[in-house]
Amino acid sequence: MDVKEAVKVAKLYVADLMADEQISNIALEEVEFDPDSSNWKVTIGFDRFFQPNSCAPNQLMELVRATNPVRLYRLVTISEKDQRVVSFKQREGLN
């Protein structure tokens, strides 16, 4: 597996796993190979729209939340050996 294949696996995984979550603009943010674990660590960013929350203080805030996406990041860890995703978690510290 090379870096392009790792990125492709990560993007497809995120798109498939989060298909019902209204995400868009899926893009590569970072990628590295960890020789100790033989895993690829791929950070994928995407935009996500959140549904209005009945707890919002007013209708304007609900409208803003529903129409402005938030950029989120996930770290996808892929096994070099069998090209399967072994971990999917929130990536902190990118902004």
Biopython code that builds the backbone (N, CA, C, O; Angstrom):
import numpy as np
from Bio.PDB.StructureBuilder import StructureBuilder

atoms = [
    (1, "MET", "N", (0.856, -1.171, 0.000)),
    (1, "MET", "CA", (0.000, 0.000, 0.000)),
    (1, "MET", "C", (0.903, 1.235, 0.000)),
    (1, "MET", "O", (1.854, 1.319, 0.777)),
    (2, "ASP", "N", (0.598, 2.183, -0.873)),
    (2, "ASP", "CA", (1.343, 3.439, -0.864)),
    (2, "ASP", "C", (0.449, 4.555, -0.315)),
    (2, "ASP", "O", (-0.704, 4.314, 0.044)),
    (3, "VAL", "N", (0.978, 5.753, -0.255)),
    (3, "VAL", "CA", (0.259, 6.867, 0.361)),
    (3, "VAL", "C", (-1.062, 7.177, -0.374)),
    (3, "VAL", "O", (-2.067, 7.488, 0.265)),
    (4, "LYS", "N", (-1.055, 7.093, -1.688)),
    (4, "LYS", "CA", (-2.281, 7.368, -2.447)),
    (4, "LYS", "C", (-3.381, 6.353, -2.126)),
    (4, "LYS", "O", (-4.553, 6.709, -1.995)),
    (5, "GLU", "N", (-2.985, 5.097, -2.006)),
    (5, "GLU", "CA", (-3.968, 4.060, -1.671)),
    (5, "GLU", "C", (-4.520, 4.265, -0.264)),
    (5, "GLU", "O", (-5.718, 4.091, -0.038)),
    (6, "ALA", "N", (-3.662, 4.633, 0.682)),
    (6, "ALA", "CA", (-4.103, 4.874, 2.062)),
    (6, "ALA", "C", (-5.109, 6.021, 2.117)),
    (6, "ALA", "O", (-6.118, 5.933, 2.815)),
    (7, "VAL", "N", (-4.837, 7.079, 1.391)),
    (7, "VAL", "CA", (-5.742, 8.229, 1.361)),
    (7, "VAL", "C", (-7.075, 7.841, 0.727)),
    (7, "VAL", "O", (-8.135, 8.225, 1.221)),
    (8, "LYS", "N", (-7.024, 7.096, -0.345)),
    (8, "LYS", "CA", (-8.256, 6.654, -1.015)),
    (8, "LYS", "C", (-9.111, 5.813, -0.075)),
    (8, "LYS", "O", (-10.322, 6.018, 0.011)),
    (9, "VAL", "N", (-8.490, 4.864, 0.633)),
    (9, "VAL", "CA", (-9.221, 4.023, 1.592)),
    (9, "VAL", "C", (-9.858, 4.892, 2.667)),
    (9, "VAL", "O", (-11.023, 4.698, 3.014)),
    (10, "ALA", "N", (-9.105, 5.844, 3.193)),
    (10, "ALA", "CA", (-9.619, 6.707, 4.269)),
    (10, "ALA", "C", (-10.795, 7.555, 3.800)),
    (10, "ALA", "O", (-11.807, 7.645, 4.496)),
    (11, "LYS", "N", (-10.677, 8.170, 2.642)),
    (11, "LYS", "CA", (-11.773, 9.006, 2.126)),
    (11, "LYS", "C", (-13.041, 8.188, 1.878)),
    (11, "LYS", "O", (-14.139, 8.603, 2.248)),
    (12, "LEU", "N", (-12.881, 7.034, 1.257)),
    (12, "LEU", "CA", (-14.049, 6.184, 0.994)),
    (12, "LEU", "C", (-14.693, 5.717, 2.300)),
    (12, "LEU", "O", (-15.917, 5.647, 2.405)),
    (13, "TYR", "N", (-13.868, 5.401, 3.282)),
    (13, "TYR", "CA", (-14.383, 4.947, 4.575)),
    (13, "TYR", "C", (-15.205, 6.048, 5.241)),
    (13, "TYR", "O", (-16.316, 5.802, 5.711)),
    (14, "VAL", "N", (-14.661, 7.252, 5.279)),
    (14, "VAL", "CA", (-15.381, 8.373, 5.901)),
    (14, "VAL", "C", (-16.680, 8.654, 5.152)),
    (14, "VAL", "O", (-17.726, 8.830, 5.777)),
    (15, "ALA", "N", (-16.626, 8.698, 3.840)),
    (15, "ALA", "CA", (-17.824, 8.970, 3.043)),
    (15, "ALA", "C", (-18.901, 7.922, 3.282)),
    (15, "ALA", "O", (-20.078, 8.259, 3.410)),
    (16, "ASP", "N", (-18.509, 6.660, 3.342)),
    (16, "ASP", "CA", (-19.463, 5.581, 3.556)),
    (16, "ASP", "C", (-20.012, 5.580, 4.982)),
    (16, "ASP", "O", (-21.222, 5.487, 5.188)),
    (17, "LEU", "N", (-19.123, 5.683, 5.952)),
    (17, "LEU", "CA", (-19.542, 5.627, 7.349)),
    (17, "LEU", "C", (-20.456, 6.782, 7.726)),
    (17, "LEU", "O", (-21.369, 6.612, 8.534)),
    (18, "MET", "N", (-20.220, 7.947, 7.153)),
    (18, "MET", "CA", (-20.962, 9.137, 7.539)),
    (18, "MET", "C", (-21.963, 9.585, 6.467)),
    (18, "MET", "O", (-22.350, 10.753, 6.419)),
    (19, "ALA", "N", (-22.364, 8.673, 5.634)),
    (19, "ALA", "CA", (-23.269, 9.003, 4.523)),
    (19, "ALA", "C", (-24.575, 9.641, 4.983)),
    (19, "ALA", "O", (-25.133, 10.474, 4.269)),
    (20, "ASP", "N", (-25.067, 9.276, 6.140)),
    (20, "ASP", "CA", (-26.328, 9.817, 6.644)),
    (20, "ASP", "C", (-26.142, 11.084, 7.482)),
    (20, "ASP", "O", (-27.109, 11.587, 8.054)),
    (21, "GLU", "N", (-24.940, 11.597, 7.563)),
    (21, "GLU", "CA", (-24.637, 12.712, 8.456)),
    (21, "GLU", "C", (-24.549, 14.076, 7.777)),
    (21, "GLU", "O", (-24.121, 15.043, 8.406)),
    (22, "GLN", "N", (-24.937, 14.174, 6.535)),
    (22, "GLN", "CA", (-24.904, 15.426, 5.779)),
    (22, "GLN", "C", (-23.515, 16.058, 5.755)),
    (22, "GLN", "O", (-23.352, 17.219, 6.129)),
    (23, "ILE", "N", (-22.511, 15.290, 5.312)),
    (23, "ILE", "CA", (-21.170, 15.842, 5.206)),
    (23, "ILE", "C", (-20.857, 16.175, 3.750)),
    (23, "ILE", "O", (-21.463, 15.629, 2.828)),
    (24, "SER", "N", (-19.896, 17.085, 3.562)),
    (24, "SER", "CA", (-19.468, 17.466, 2.215)),
    (24, "SER", "C", (-18.014, 17.936, 2.286)),
    (24, "SER", "O", (-17.435, 18.046, 3.366)),
    (25, "ASN", "N", (-17.440, 18.209, 1.123)),
    (25, "ASN", "CA", (-16.068, 18.714, 1.025)),
    (25, "ASN", "C", (-15.057, 17.816, 1.750)),
    (25, "ASN", "O", (-14.221, 18.296, 2.515)),
    (26, "ILE", "N", (-15.149, 16.528, 1.500)),
    (26, "ILE", "CA", (-14.218, 15.574, 2.108)),
    (26, "ILE", "C", (-12.840, 15.783, 1.481)),
    (26, "ILE", "O", (-12.694, 15.769, 0.258)),
    (27, "ALA", "N", (-11.824, 15.979, 2.343)),
    (27, "ALA", "CA", (-10.494, 16.280, 1.823)),
    (27, "ALA", "C", (-9.400, 15.751, 2.745)),
    (27, "ALA", "O", (-9.581, 15.622, 3.956)),
    (28, "LEU", "N", (-8.276, 15.456, 2.137)),
    (28, "LEU", "CA", (-7.091, 15.046, 2.879)),
    (28, "LEU", "C", (-6.536, 16.247, 3.633)),
    (28, "LEU", "O", (-6.441, 17.344, 3.081)),
    (29, "GLU", "N", (-6.172, 16.040, 4.891)),
    (29, "GLU", "CA", (-5.542, 17.088, 5.686)),
    (29, "GLU", "C", (-4.096, 16.707, 6.024)),
    (29, "GLU", "O", (-3.185, 17.520, 5.868)),
    (30, "GLU", "N", (-3.891, 15.481, 6.483)),
    (30, "GLU", "CA", (-2.554, 15.003, 6.840)),
    (30, "GLU", "C", (-2.468, 13.505, 6.595)),
    (30, "GLU", "O", (-3.476, 12.798, 6.606)),
    (31, "VAL", "N", (-1.249, 13.039, 6.374)),
    (31, "VAL", "CA", (-1.039, 11.600, 6.259)),
    (31, "VAL", "C", (0.380, 11.279, 6.724)),
    (31, "VAL", "O", (1.322, 12.019, 6.444)),
    (32, "GLU", "N", (0.514, 10.161, 7.441)),
    (32, "GLU", "CA", (1.833, 9.691, 7.842)),
    (32, "GLU", "C", (1.801, 8.176, 7.993)),
    (32, "GLU", "O", (0.757, 7.575, 8.247)),
    (33, "PHE", "N", (2.961, 7.588, 7.829)),
    (33, "PHE", "CA", (3.113, 6.158, 8.038)),
    (33, "PHE", "C", (3.842, 5.949, 9.351)),
    (33, "PHE", "O", (4.883, 6.563, 9.589)),
    (34, "ASP", "N", (3.305, 5.089, 10.205)),
    (34, "ASP", "CA", (3.928, 4.758, 11.483)),
    (34, "ASP", "C", (4.648, 3.420, 11.331)),
    (34, "ASP", "O", (3.998, 2.375, 11.320)),
    (35, "PRO", "N", (5.977, 3.432, 11.214)),
    (35, "PRO", "CA", (6.708, 2.181, 10.990)),
    (35, "PRO", "C", (6.646, 1.218, 12.178)),
    (35, "PRO", "O", (6.789, 0.008, 12.001)),
    (36, "ASP", "N", (6.433, 1.745, 13.381)),
    (36, "ASP", "CA", (6.363, 0.874, 14.569)),
    (36, "ASP", "C", (5.135, -0.036, 14.541)),
    (36, "ASP", "O", (5.204, -1.203, 14.925)),
    (37, "SER", "N", (4.007, 0.519, 14.078)),
    (37, "SER", "CA", (2.775, -0.271, 14.046)),
    (37, "SER", "C", (2.422, -0.748, 12.642)),
    (37, "SER", "O", (1.490, -1.534, 12.470)),
    (38, "SER", "N", (3.159, -0.280, 11.641)),
    (38, "SER", "CA", (2.854, -0.568, 10.225)),
    (38, "SER", "C", (1.448, -0.115, 9.857)),
    (38, "SER", "O", (0.724, -0.804, 9.137)),
    (39, "ASN", "N", (1.074, 1.061, 10.368)),
    (39, "ASN", "CA", (-0.234, 1.640, 10.072)),
    (39, "ASN", "C", (-0.076, 3.000, 9.408)),
    (39, "ASN", "O", (0.847, 3.759, 9.702)),
    (40, "TRP", "N", (-1.008, 3.283, 8.501)),
    (40, "TRP", "CA", (-1.128, 4.611, 7.926)),
    (40, "TRP", "C", (-2.083, 5.404, 8.806)),
    (40, "TRP", "O", (-3.132, 4.899, 9.206)),
    (41, "LYS", "N", (-1.719, 6.648, 9.107)),
    (41, "LYS", "CA", (-2.581, 7.547, 9.879)),
    (41, "LYS", "C", (-2.963, 8.699, 8.964)),
    (41, "LYS", "O", (-2.134, 9.530, 8.591)),
    (42, "VAL", "N", (-4.250, 8.723, 8.612)),
    (42, "VAL", "CA", (-4.731, 9.685, 7.629)),
    (42, "VAL", "C", (-5.784, 10.583, 8.283)),
    (42, "VAL", "O", (-6.798, 10.101, 8.788)),
    (43, "THR", "N", (-5.530, 11.883, 8.267)),
    (43, "THR", "CA", (-6.507, 12.831, 8.789)),
    (43, "THR", "C", (-7.338, 13.349, 7.629)),
    (43, "THR", "O", (-6.814, 13.885, 6.652)),
    (44, "ILE", "N", (-8.649, 13.175, 7.761)),
    (44, "ILE", "CA", (-9.607, 13.610, 6.749)),
    (44, "ILE", "C", (-10.462, 14.723, 7.345)),
    (44, "ILE", "O", (-10.965, 14.602, 8.462)),
    (45, "GLY", "N", (-10.619, 15.802, 6.592)),
    (45, "GLY", "CA", (-11.490, 16.897, 7.004)),
    (45, "GLY", "C", (-12.753, 16.887, 6.166)),
    (45, "GLY", "O", (-12.752, 16.441, 5.018)),
    (46, "PHE", "N", (-13.829, 17.384, 6.755)),
    (46, "PHE", "CA", (-15.086, 17.488, 6.019)),
    (46, "PHE", "C", (-15.970, 18.541, 6.678)),
    (46, "PHE", "O", (-15.783, 18.893, 7.843)),
    (47, "ASP", "N", (-16.929, 19.031, 5.916)),
    (47, "ASP", "CA", (-17.917, 19.974, 6.437)),
    (47, "ASP", "C", (-19.158, 19.196, 6.830)),
    (47, "ASP", "O", (-19.553, 18.245, 6.157)),
    (48, "ARG", "N", (-19.763, 19.615, 7.927)),
    (48, "ARG", "CA", (-20.982, 18.949, 8.394)),
    (48, "ARG", "C", (-22.010, 19.994, 8.790)),
    (48, "ARG", "O", (-21.706, 20.952, 9.502)),
    (49, "PHE", "N", (-23.217, 19.795, 8.322)),
    (49, "PHE", "CA", (-24.327, 20.655, 8.698)),
    (49, "PHE", "C", (-25.031, 20.035, 9.895)),
    (49, "PHE", "O", (-25.297, 18.833, 9.911)),
    (50, "PHE", "N", (-25.328, 20.843, 10.883)),
    (50, "PHE", "CA", (-26.043, 20.368, 12.057)),
    (50, "PHE", "C", (-27.494, 20.803, 11.969)),
    (50, "PHE", "O", (-27.802, 21.913, 11.537)),
    (51, "GLN", "N", (-28.360, 19.926, 12.377)),
    (51, "GLN", "CA", (-29.780, 20.222, 12.372)),
    (51, "GLN", "C", (-30.105, 21.219, 13.485)),
    (51, "GLN", "O", (-29.444, 21.224, 14.524)),
    (52, "PRO", "N", (-31.113, 22.058, 13.273)),
    (52, "PRO", "CA", (-31.510, 22.989, 14.328)),
    (52, "PRO", "C", (-31.827, 22.244, 15.617)),
    (52, "PRO", "O", (-32.388, 21.149, 15.598)),
    (53, "ASN", "N", (-31.464, 22.847, 16.717)),
    (53, "ASN", "CA", (-31.658, 22.258, 18.034)),
    (53, "ASN", "C", (-32.789, 22.983, 18.749)),
    (53, "ASN", "O", (-32.803, 24.213, 18.804)),
    (54, "SER", "N", (-33.715, 22.245, 19.285)),
    (54, "SER", "CA", (-34.852, 22.871, 19.966)),
    (54, "SER", "C", (-34.407, 23.636, 21.210)),
    (54, "SER", "O", (-35.176, 24.432, 21.749)),
    (55, "CYS", "N", (-33.181, 23.407, 21.670)),
    (55, "CYS", "CA", (-32.667, 24.105, 22.849)),
    (55, "CYS", "C", (-31.983, 25.422, 22.495)),
    (55, "CYS", "O", (-31.540, 26.141, 23.390)),
    (56, "ALA", "N", (-31.889, 25.749, 21.214)),
    (56, "ALA", "CA", (-31.246, 27.001, 20.805)),
    (56, "ALA", "C", (-32.030, 28.183, 21.370)),
    (56, "ALA", "O", (-33.254, 28.113, 21.484)),
    (57, "PRO", "N", (-31.336, 29.273, 21.726)),
    (57, "PRO", "CA", (-32.005, 30.397, 22.388)),
    (57, "PRO", "C", (-33.016, 31.135, 21.522)),
    (57, "PRO", "O", (-33.951, 31.740, 22.047)),
    (58, "ASN", "N", (-32.842, 31.095, 20.194)),
    (58, "ASN", "CA", (-33.824, 31.765, 19.337)),
    (58, "ASN", "C", (-33.795, 31.177, 17.932)),
    (58, "ASN", "O", (-32.925, 30.371, 17.601)),
    (59, "GLN", "N", (-34.742, 31.583, 17.126)),
    (59, "GLN", "CA", (-34.858, 31.021, 15.783)),
    (59, "GLN", "C", (-33.682, 31.405, 14.889)),
    (59, "GLN", "O", (-33.285, 30.623, 14.025)),
    (60, "LEU", "N", (-33.117, 32.605, 15.088)),
    (60, "LEU", "CA", (-31.982, 33.026, 14.278)),
    (60, "LEU", "C", (-30.789, 32.091, 14.489)),
    (60, "LEU", "O", (-30.133, 31.701, 13.523)),
    (61, "MET", "N", (-30.505, 31.732, 15.729)),
    (61, "MET", "CA", (-29.399, 30.811, 16.008)),
    (61, "MET", "C", (-29.656, 29.444, 15.376)),
    (61, "MET", "O", (-28.728, 28.810, 14.874)),
    (62, "GLU", "N", (-30.890, 28.994, 15.397)),
    (62, "GLU", "CA", (-31.226, 27.717, 14.763)),
    (62, "GLU", "C", (-30.960, 27.778, 13.270)),
    (62, "GLU", "O", (-30.419, 26.834, 12.693)),
    (63, "LEU", "N", (-31.339, 28.889, 12.637)),
    (63, "LEU", "CA", (-31.125, 29.054, 11.207)),
    (63, "LEU", "C", (-29.629, 29.086, 10.883)),
    (63, "LEU", "O", (-29.205, 28.461, 9.911)),
    (64, "VAL", "N", (-28.836, 29.785, 11.659)),
    (64, "VAL", "CA", (-27.393, 29.858, 11.439)),
    (64, "VAL", "C", (-26.767, 28.473, 11.541)),
    (64, "VAL", "O", (-25.949, 28.104, 10.699)),
    (65, "ARG", "N", (-27.133, 27.712, 12.542)),
    (65, "ARG", "CA", (-26.574, 26.368, 12.725)),
    (65, "ARG", "C", (-26.963, 25.447, 11.575)),
    (65, "ARG", "O", (-26.188, 24.569, 11.197)),
    (66, "ALA", "N", (-28.145, 25.635, 11.020)),
    (66, "ALA", "CA", (-28.629, 24.756, 9.955)),
    (66, "ALA", "C", (-28.028, 25.102, 8.595)),
    (66, "ALA", "O", (-28.006, 24.250, 7.707)),
    (67, "THR", "N", (-27.541, 26.331, 8.409)),
    (67, "THR", "CA", (-27.072, 26.751, 7.092)),
    (67, "THR", "C", (-25.569, 26.939, 6.997)),
    (67, "THR", "O", (-25.043, 27.087, 5.893)),
    (68, "ASN", "N", (-24.864, 26.938, 8.113)),
    (68, "ASN", "CA", (-23.412, 27.108, 8.105)),
    (68, "ASN", "C", (-22.737, 25.820, 8.564)),
    (68, "ASN", "O", (-22.912, 25.394, 9.705)),
    (69, "PRO", "N", (-21.972, 25.207, 7.679)),
    (69, "PRO", "CA", (-21.314, 23.962, 8.075)),
    (69, "PRO", "C", (-20.163, 24.220, 9.047)),
    (69, "PRO", "O", (-19.612, 25.318, 9.112)),
    (70, "VAL", "N", (-19.823, 23.190, 9.787)),
    (70, "VAL", "CA", (-18.685, 23.205, 10.699)),
    (70, "VAL", "C", (-17.637, 22.271, 10.097)),
    (70, "VAL", "O", (-17.970, 21.187, 9.617)),
    (71, "ARG", "N", (-16.376, 22.690, 10.123)),
    (71, "ARG", "CA", (-15.295, 21.841, 9.615)),
    (71, "ARG", "C", (-14.855, 20.899, 10.730)),
    (71, "ARG", "O", (-14.504, 21.339, 11.825)),
    (72, "LEU", "N", (-14.878, 19.603, 10.442)),
    (72, "LEU", "CA", (-14.493, 18.589, 11.413)),
    (72, "LEU", "C", (-13.362, 17.743, 10.837)),
    (72, "LEU", "O", (-13.167, 17.688, 9.623)),
    (73, "TYR", "N", (-12.621, 17.086, 11.727)),
    (73, "TYR", "CA", (-11.475, 16.285, 11.313)),
    (73, "TYR", "C", (-11.522, 14.932, 12.007)),
    (73, "TYR", "O", (-11.834, 14.839, 13.194)),
    (74, "ARG", "N", (-11.204, 13.879, 11.246)),
    (74, "ARG", "CA", (-11.158, 12.533, 11.802)),
    (74, "ARG", "C", (-9.841, 11.874, 11.411)),
    (74, "ARG", "O", (-9.347, 12.039, 10.296)),
    (75, "LEU", "N", (-9.296, 11.131, 12.348)),
    (75, "LEU", "CA", (-8.069, 10.384, 12.115)),
    (75, "LEU", "C", (-8.448, 8.940, 11.808)),
    (75, "LEU", "O", (-9.033, 8.246, 12.640)),
    (76, "VAL", "N", (-8.111, 8.508, 10.619)),
    (76, "VAL", "CA", (-8.401, 7.146, 10.173)),
    (76, "VAL", "C", (-7.079, 6.383, 10.151)),
    (76, "VAL", "O", (-6.138, 6.775, 9.460)),
    (77, "THR", "N", (-7.016, 5.294, 10.910)),
    (77, "THR", "CA", (-5.809, 4.474, 10.951)),
    (77, "THR", "C", (-6.059, 3.208, 10.138)),
    (77, "THR", "O", (-7.038, 2.494, 10.353)),
    (78, "ILE", "N", (-5.155, 2.947, 9.204)),
    (78, "ILE", "CA", (-5.319, 1.847, 8.255)),
    (78, "ILE", "C", (-4.122, 0.898, 8.362)),
    (78, "ILE", "O", (-2.970, 1.333, 8.362)),
    (79, "SER", "N", (-4.405, -0.381, 8.453)),
    (79, "SER", "CA", (-3.358, -1.394, 8.519)),
    (79, "SER", "C", (-2.661, -1.524, 7.167)),
    (79, "SER", "O", (-3.309, -1.731, 6.141)),
    (80, "GLU", "N", (-1.363, -1.404, 7.179)),
    (80, "GLU", "CA", (-0.565, -1.587, 5.961)),
    (80, "GLU", "C", (-0.709, -3.018, 5.444)),
    (80, "GLU", "O", (-0.728, -3.254, 4.236)),
    (81, "LYS", "N", (-0.809, -3.956, 6.364)),
    (81, "LYS", "CA", (-0.826, -5.380, 6.019)),
    (81, "LYS", "C", (-2.039, -5.789, 5.184)),
    (81, "LYS", "O", (-1.900, -6.421, 4.137)),
    (82, "ASP", "N", (-3.230, -5.421, 5.661)),
    (82, "ASP", "CA", (-4.441, -5.884, 4.961)),
    (82, "ASP", "C", (-5.361, -4.761, 4.491)),
    (82, "ASP", "O", (-6.477, -5.024, 4.044)),
    (83, "GLN", "N", (-4.912, -3.527, 4.587)),
    (83, "GLN", "CA", (-5.632, -2.353, 4.092)),
    (83, "GLN", "C", (-7.001, -2.152, 4.735)),
    (83, "GLN", "O", (-7.898, -1.581, 4.116)),
    (84, "ARG", "N", (-7.167, -2.615, 5.964)),
    (84, "ARG", "CA", (-8.440, -2.400, 6.646)),
    (84, "ARG", "C", (-8.307, -1.281, 7.662)),
    (84, "ARG", "O", (-7.233, -1.046, 8.216)),
    (85, "VAL", "N", (-9.409, -0.600, 7.894)),
    (85, "VAL", "CA", (-9.436, 0.472, 8.880)),
    (85, "VAL", "C", (-9.449, -0.159, 10.270)),
    (85, "VAL", "O", (-10.307, -0.989, 10.574)),
    (86, "VAL", "N", (-8.502, 0.234, 11.104)),
    (86, "VAL", "CA", (-8.413, -0.312, 12.451)),
    (86, "VAL", "C", (-8.858, 0.698, 13.505)),
    (86, "VAL", "O", (-9.055, 0.342, 14.667)),
    (87, "SER", "N", (-9.015, 1.957, 13.098)),
    (87, "SER", "CA", (-9.431, 2.975, 14.056)),
    (87, "SER", "C", (-9.977, 4.188, 13.314)),
    (87, "SER", "O", (-9.518, 4.539, 12.227)),
    (88, "PHE", "N", (-10.963, 4.812, 13.929)),
    (88, "PHE", "CA", (-11.593, 6.019, 13.398)),
    (88, "PHE", "C", (-11.929, 6.890, 14.599)),
    (88, "PHE", "O", (-12.788, 6.534, 15.405)),
    (89, "LYS", "N", (-11.248, 8.041, 14.725)),
    (89, "LYS", "CA", (-11.525, 8.868, 15.900)),
    (89, "LYS", "C", (-11.389, 10.346, 15.591)),
    (89, "LYS", "O", (-10.823, 10.745, 14.573)),
    (90, "GLN", "N", (-11.918, 11.134, 16.489)),
    (90, "GLN", "CA", (-11.889, 12.578, 16.332)),
    (90, "GLN", "C", (-10.459, 13.075, 16.393)),
    (90, "GLN", "O", (-9.682, 12.652, 17.248)),
    (91, "ARG", "N", (-10.115, 13.968, 15.491)),
    (91, "ARG", "CA", (-8.762, 14.534, 15.447)),
    (91, "ARG", "C", (-8.816, 15.912, 16.075)),
    (91, "ARG", "O", (-9.553, 16.783, 15.613)),
    (92, "GLU", "N", (-8.048, 16.107, 17.116)),
    (92, "GLU", "CA", (-7.994, 17.384, 17.822)),
    (92, "GLU", "C", (-6.814, 18.213, 17.325)),
    (92, "GLU", "O", (-5.837, 17.678, 16.801)),
    (93, "GLY", "N", (-6.923, 19.513, 17.497)),
    (93, "GLY", "CA", (-5.781, 20.387, 17.275)),
    (93, "GLY", "C", (-5.566, 20.921, 15.873)),
    (93, "GLY", "O", (-4.535, 21.544, 15.621)),
    (94, "LEU", "N", (-6.482, 20.708, 14.959)),
    (94, "LEU", "CA", (-6.337, 21.298, 13.619)),
    (94, "LEU", "C", (-7.266, 22.497, 13.516)),
    (94, "LEU", "O", (-8.472, 22.379, 13.735)),
    (95, "ASN", "N", (-6.719, 23.612, 13.192)),
    (95, "ASN", "CA", (-7.509, 24.827, 12.930)),
    (95, "ASN", "C", (-6.636, 25.847, 12.267)),
    (95, "ASN", "O", (-7.096, 26.946, 11.957)),
]
sb = StructureBuilder()
sb.init_structure("model")
sb.init_model(0)
sb.init_chain("A")
sb.init_seg("    ")
for serial, (resi, resn, name, xyz) in enumerate(atoms, 1):
    if name == "N":
        sb.init_residue(resn, " ", resi, " ")
    sb.init_atom(name, np.array(xyz, "f"), 0.0, 1.0, " ", f" {name:<3s}", serial, name[0])
structure = sb.get_structure()
